[in-house]
């Protein structure tokens, strides 16, 4: 693991271009690793990214009782013959993955204890959705000083309706419901590609699951046991967007090898509306500035983040950097997390013309309307950015900072790169292959 004191030194103003292989989704891989805890048979996961998120999840699984080996081809072999430890509160690093272990631990060991959620400070994460759902399935949950402790002789299927389609809570119920007694129905479920990838894995293990995406409804009929599986992790759509925008913000064209266009549909629609060229070819997904005008001659756009199939909340941060190069005023309306625009003050310090407010656009009020959350940004361009010293506080904001530094004039020093390492495999090395002047020090 890279030390938190490490920094990136970036000399901006160099056009990025070329091809990059998109790694497996960190969010899908970590959930798949947890899902292997549901069986005592061997499981093989393909296309697993070598990110710190995977390393954190590996530590969690090994504490519980898994034996894990990695292959050079991004495969991960996991087997958990028995649950050796139901309490995993002493993990060396914390993120929000341990809460997902509740279901597997309860159905295999009858009790579980996990630490409070960690992860990025981007606003409220609906941990109550997880706990209330598990309680409805029969778990008795106790909040302790540093952890949540739960017991259940068995879990029972039930009907669960989420007030908001939470990805993590949907995954929690899936992981608990597949070995519960009876039927579990999830209303207002998250239907993100990562959730669908988990469902596909569980079905291959022997689970009985149906998903009506249009209705946001998932039904799970509990089974007595699951078997081992060989399962492939989907490509990381956040990584794909990050590299695409890094190219656009520096005036270059990028080919995303291995990206799944269907998972990027709302992003593709937005950048095409700005005048960007997006084409599928034999090498992958090609994304470039308009060929008939200069790279600065792109249109402003208004976006509102939303659960899938809407514009993903993790995409607005890198896109914000590119919006500084668009003509006119663009709007970002963040409707998923109430506190995810703090990174914009750093872009403003680098020269961006940005205002942030708590007022929804007049034609699209959201659930944060009237609650004093600064969740709407207006970005006016085109402007040129200047290098700066920046502290990364979360993965996606950190990616925006790096893209800003790559497109800026002069030198930037970026600290807090451990956040980036949690979500991106060898990001600095891969950016250098595209022409970036970025060094880890």
C-alpha positions in Angstrom: 0.0 0.0 0.0 1.3 3.5 -0.9 1.9 5.8 2.1 -0.5 8.6 2.6 2.4 11.1 2.5 3.0 10.4 -1.1 2.1 13.1 -3.6 1.7 13.6 -7.3 3.7 16.3 -9.1 1.9 17.3 -12.3 3.2 19.6 -15.0 0.1 20.4 -17.0 -0.7 21.6 -20.5 0.3 18.4 -22.3 -2.3 16.8 -24.5 -3.3 13.2 -23.5 -4.0 10.8 -26.3 -3.9 7.1 -27.2 -5.5 3.9 -25.8 -5.9 2.7 -22.2 -7.2 -0.6 -20.9 -10.2 -0.2 -18.6 -9.8 -2.3 -15.5 -12.5 -4.2 -13.6 -14.9 -2.2 -11.5 -13.7 -1.7 -8.0 -17.2 -1.4 -6.7 -18.3 -4.7 -8.4 -15.1 -6.6 -7.5 -15.4 -5.8 -3.7 -19.0 -6.9 -3.6 -18.2 -10.1 -5.5 -15.4 -10.9 -3.1 -17.9 -10.5 -0.2 -20.4 -12.7 -2.0 -17.9 -15.6 -2.1 -18.4 -15.8 1.7 -21.8 -17.3 1.0 -20.4 -20.6 0.0 -17.7 -23.0 1.3 -16.7 -23.9 -2.3 -13.9 -22.3 -4.3 -14.7 -19.2 -6.4 -12.7 -17.6 -9.1 -13.2 -14.0 -10.0 -11.8 -12.6 -13.3 -10.9 -9.0 -14.2 -10.3 -8.0 -10.6 -8.5 -4.6 -10.3 -5.3 -4.5 -8.2 -6.6 -1.4 -6.3 -6.5 -0.7 -2.6 -10.2 -1.2 -2.4 -9.7 -4.9 -3.4 -6.8 -5.1 -0.9 -9.1 -3.8 1.9 -11.8 -6.3 1.0 -9.2 -9.1 0.9 -8.2 -8.3 4.4 -11.9 -8.4 5.5 -12.4 -11.8 3.9 -9.2 -13.3 5.2 -10.1 -12.2 8.8 -13.4 -14.0 8.4 -11.7 -17.2 7.1 -11.0 -16.9 3.4 -7.9 -18.2 1.6 -7.2 -15.8 -1.3 -4.6 -15.9 -4.1 -4.2 -13.5 -7.0 -3.0 -14.4 -10.5 -1.0 -12.1 -12.8 -4.0 -12.1 -15.2 -6.2 -10.2 -12.7 -7.9 -13.3 -11.4 -8.6 -13.9 -7.8 -9.3 -17.3 -6.2 -11.2 -17.4 -3.0 -12.4 -20.2 -0.8 -14.0 -19.9 2.7 -14.4 -23.5 4.0 -15.7 -22.2 7.3 -16.3 -18.9 9.2 -13.4 -18.6 11.6 -14.2 -15.1 12.9 -17.6 -13.4 13.0 -16.2 -10.1 14.4 -14.1 -8.0 12.0 -13.9 -4.7 13.9 -10.1 -4.6 14.0 -9.4 -4.0 10.3 -6.3 -1.9 9.6 -8.2 0.2 7.1 -11.8 1.1 6.9 -14.3 1.6 4.1 -18.0 0.9 3.7 -17.5 -2.7 2.6 -17.8 -4.5 6.0 -21.5 -3.7 6.4 -22.1 -6.0 3.4 -20.6 -8.9 5.3 -23.5 -8.8 7.7 -25.7 -11.0 5.5 -23.1 -13.7 4.7 -21.9 -13.9 8.4 -25.4 -14.1 9.8 -26.6 -16.9 7.4 -23.4 -18.9 7.9 -22.4 -18.1 11.5 -25.6 -16.7 13.2 -23.8 -13.6 14.4 -21.7 -10.7 13.0 -19.9 -7.6 14.2 -18.6 -5.0 11.8 -17.0 -1.5 12.3 -18.7 1.7 11.7 -18.7 2.7 8.0 -15.6 4.5 6.6 -15.1 5.6 3.0 -15.2 9.0 1.5 -16.6 12.1 3.3 -19.2 13.0 0.6 -22.4 13.2 2.5 -24.8 11.0 4.4 -24.6 7.3 3.5 -27.9 5.5 4.3 -26.5 2.9 6.7 -30.0 2.9 8.3 -31.3 1.3 5.1 -29.0 -1.7 5.6 -29.8 -2.1 9.3 -33.5 -1.7 9.0 -33.7 -4.2 6.2 -31.7 -6.8 8.1 -33.8 -6.2 11.2 -37.0 -6.8 9.1 -35.4 -10.1 8.1 -35.0 -11.2 11.7 -31.6 -9.8 12.8 -31.3 -8.4 16.3 -28.8 -5.4 15.9 -27.0 -3.6 18.7 -24.9 -0.5 18.2 -21.8 -0.7 20.3 -19.0 1.9 20.9 -17.1 1.2 17.7 -19.3 -1.3 15.9 -22.6 -2.9 15.0 -23.3 -6.4 16.4 -26.0 -8.6 15.1 -27.4 -12.1 15.8 -30.0 -14.2 14.0 -30.5 -18.0 14.2 -31.7 -17.6 10.6 -33.0 -14.8 8.4 -36.5 -14.7 6.9 -37.6 -13.2 3.6 -39.7 -10.1 3.8 -40.9 -7.1 1.7 -38.5 -4.2 1.8 -39.2 -0.8 0.1 -36.4 1.7 0.1 -37.2 5.5 0.2 -34.3 6.0 -2.2 -32.6 3.4 -4.5 -29.5 2.8 -2.5 -26.8 0.6 -4.2 -25.2 -0.6 -1.0 -28.5 -1.4 0.8 -29.8 -3.3 -2.3 -26.6 -5.3 -2.3 -26.9 -6.0 1.5 -30.4 -7.4 1.0 -29.3 -9.5 -2.0 -26.4 -11.0 0.1 -28.7 -11.7 3.0 -31.8 -12.9 1.1 -30.2 -15.6 -1.1 -29.9 -17.9 1.9 -32.8 -16.6 3.9 -36.0 -18.6 4.4 -38.7 -17.7 2.0 -39.1 -14.8 -0.4 -37.6 -11.4 -0.2 -38.9 -8.6 -2.4 -37.1 -5.3 -2.8 -39.1 -2.3 -4.0 -37.3 0.8 -5.3 -34.1 -1.2 -5.7 -30.9 0.1 -7.2 -30.4 -1.4 -10.7 -26.8 -0.1 -11.4 -24.6 -2.3 -13.6 -22.6 -3.3 -10.5 -25.8 -4.6 -8.9 -26.7 -6.5 -12.0 -23.2 -8.0 -12.0 -23.6 -9.2 -8.4 -27.1 -10.7 -9.3 -25.5 -12.5 -12.2 -22.8 -14.0 -10.0 -25.3 -15.1 -7.3 -27.6 -16.7 -9.9 -24.5 -18.6 -11.2 -23.9 -19.8 -7.7 -27.5 -21.2 -7.5 -29.5 -18.3 -6.2 -33.1 -17.7 -7.4 -33.4 -14.0 -8.3 -35.6 -12.1 -10.7 -35.1 -8.4 -11.5 -37.6 -6.1 -13.1 -35.4 -3.2 -13.9 -38.2 -0.9 -15.3 -40.1 -1.3 -12.0 -37.0 -1.3 -9.8 -38.2 -4.5 -8.2 -36.0 -7.5 -7.2 -37.4 -10.8 -5.9 -35.2 -13.4 -4.2 -36.4 -16.9 -3.3 -34.0 -18.2 -0.6 -32.2 -21.5 -1.2 -30.4 -23.8 1.3 -26.9 -23.5 -0.1 -24.8 -21.9 -2.9 -22.0 -23.4 -4.9 -18.7 -22.1 -6.1 -18.5 -20.0 -9.3 -16.3 -18.5 -12.0 -17.4 -15.0 -12.5 -16.1 -12.0 -14.5 -16.1 -8.5 -13.1 -17.6 -5.8 -15.4 -15.3 -2.9 -16.6 -15.1 0.1 -14.3 -17.4 2.8 -15.7 -16.0 5.4 -13.4 -12.5 4.7 -14.6 -13.7 4.9 -18.3 -15.2 8.3 -17.7 -12.2 9.5 -15.9 -9.8 8.7 -18.7 -12.2 10.0 -21.3 -12.5 13.4 -19.6 -8.7 13.5 -19.0 -8.3 13.3 -22.7 -11.0 15.9 -23.5 -9.8 18.4 -20.9 -6.3 18.3 -22.4 -7.6 18.5 -26.0 -6.8 14.9 -26.9 -8.6 11.8 -28.1 -8.7 8.6 -26.0 -9.7 5.0 -26.9 -11.2 3.2 -23.9 -10.3 -0.5 -24.5 -12.7 -2.9 -22.8 -15.2 -0.2 -21.8 -18.9 -1.2 -22.0 -20.8 1.5 -23.9 -24.2 0.4 -22.5 -23.0 1.3 -19.0 -21.9 4.7 -20.2 -25.1 5.7 -22.1 -26.0 8.8 -20.0 -22.4 10.1 -20.1 -22.2 9.5 -23.8 -25.4 11.4 -24.4 -24.1 14.4 -22.4 -20.8 14.8 -24.1 -22.4 14.3 -27.5 -24.7 17.1 -26.7 -21.5 19.2 -26.1 -20.3 18.3 -29.6 -17.9 15.5 -28.6 -17.2 12.6 -31.0 -18.0 9.2 -29.5 -17.5 6.1 -31.7 -17.3 2.4 -31.2 -14.6 0.6 -33.1 -12.6 -2.6 -33.0 -10.3 -1.2 -30.4 -12.9 0.1 -28.0 -14.8 3.3 -27.4 -13.2 6.3 -29.1 -13.8 9.7 -27.5 -12.5 13.0 -29.0 -13.1 16.7 -29.3 -14.9 17.8 -32.5 -12.6 17.3 -35.5 -13.9 20.4 -37.4 -13.3 23.0 -34.6 -10.7 23.6 -31.9 -11.0 21.6 -28.6 -12.2 24.7 -26.7 -15.2 25.1 -29.0 -17.7 22.9 -27.1 -21.2 23.7 -25.9 -22.2 24.2 -22.2 -24.6 21.6 -20.8 -26.9 21.0 -17.8 -26.9 17.7 -16.0 -28.6 16.3 -12.9 -27.1 13.3 -11.2 -29.5 10.4 -10.6 -29.5 6.6 -9.9 -28.8 4.4 -12.9 -29.8 4.8 -15.7 -29.3 8.5 -15.0 -26.1 10.4 -15.0 -23.9 8.9 -12.3 -23.0 11.0 -9.3 -19.4 9.8 -9.6 -19.1 11.3 -13.1 -20.0 14.9 -12.3 -16.5 15.6 -10.6 -14.3 14.8 -13.6 -16.9 16.4 -16.0 -16.8 19.6 -14.0 -13.2 20.2 -15.1 -14.1 19.8 -18.8 -17.1 22.2 -18.3 -14.6 25.0 -17.6 -13.7 24.7 -21.2 -17.2 24.9 -22.6 -18.8 28.1 -24.0 -21.5 29.5 -21.7 -22.8 28.4 -18.3 -23.1 24.8 -17.5 -25.2 23.5 -14.5 -24.4 20.5 -12.3 -27.4 19.5 -10.1 -26.3 16.9 -7.6 -29.3 14.9 -6.3 -27.7 11.8 -4.9 -25.4 13.2 -2.1 -26.0 16.4 -0.4 -22.4 17.3 0.2 -20.4 16.4 -2.9 -19.4 19.8 -4.4 -16.7 20.8 -1.9 -14.0 20.0 -4.5 -15.2 22.9 -6.7 -13.5 25.5 -4.4 -10.1 24.0 -5.5 -11.1 24.4 -9.2 -12.1 28.0 -8.4 -8.7 28.6 -6.9 -7.2 27.3 -10.1 -9.1 29.9 -12.1 -12.5 28.3 -12.8 -15.6 30.6 -12.8 -17.9 28.6 -10.5 -20.7 29.5 -8.2 -22.4 27.0 -5.8 -25.8 27.3 -4.2 -28.6 25.5 -2.4 -31.2 26.5 -5.0 -32.4 23.8 -7.4 -32.9 24.8 -11.0 -36.4 26.2 -11.3 -37.6 23.4 -13.5 -36.2 20.5 -11.5 -36.6 20.6 -7.7 -35.1 17.6 -5.9 -35.2 16.0 -2.5 -32.6 18.5 -1.2 -34.7 21.5 -2.1 -35.1 24.0 0.7 -32.7 22.1 3.0 -29.7 24.5 2.7 -27.4 21.9 1.1 -25.1 23.5 -1.5 -25.8 20.9 -4.2 -26.1 23.0 -7.4 -23.1 24.4 -9.3 -22.9 26.8 -12.2 -19.7 26.7 -14.2 -19.0 29.4 -16.8 -16.4 29.1 -19.5 -14.2 28.9 -21.4 -11.4 29.7 -19.0 -7.9 28.5 -18.5 -6.8 26.8 -15.3 -3.5 27.4 -13.4 -1.5 24.9 -11.4 -2.0 24.7 -7.6 -1.2 22.7 -4.5 -4.2 20.5 -3.8 -5.3 18.1 -1.0 -7.4 15.1 -2.1 -10.2 14.2 0.3 -12.1 11.5 -1.7 -11.6 9.3 -4.8 -13.8 11.1 -7.3 -13.0 14.6 -6.3 -9.3 13.5 -6.4 -9.7 12.4 -10.0 -11.2 15.9 -10.8 -8.2 17.5 -9.2 -5.8 15.4 -11.2 -7.6 16.1 -14.5 -7.6 19.8 -13.6 -3.8 19.7 -12.9 -3.2 17.8 -16.2 -5.1 20.5 -18.2 -3.7 23.5 -16.3 -0.8 25.8 -17.1 2.2 25.2 -14.8 2.9 22.9 -11.9 0.5 21.3 -9.4 1.4 19.3 -6.3 -1.4 16.9 -5.2 -1.4 15.3 -1.8 -3.7 12.6 -0.4 -3.0 10.2 -3.3 -3.9 7.2 -1.1 -7.6 8.0 -1.9 -6.7 7.6 -5.6 -4.9 4.3 -5.1 -8.0 3.0 -3.4 -10.0 3.4 -6.6 -7.6 3.3 -9.5 -4.9 0.8 -10.3 -1.5 2.4 -11.0 -3.2 5.6 -12.2 -0.1 7.7 -12.6 1.7 5.0 -14.7 -1.2 4.6 -17.0 -1.6 8.4 -17.4 2.1 8.6 -18.4 1.5 6.1 -21.3 -1.0 8.7 -22.6 1.5 11.5 -22.5 0.9 13.0 -19.0 3.8 14.5 -17.0 2.9 13.1 -13.6 5.3 11.8 -11.0 4.8 10.1 -7.7 7.1 11.5 -5.0 
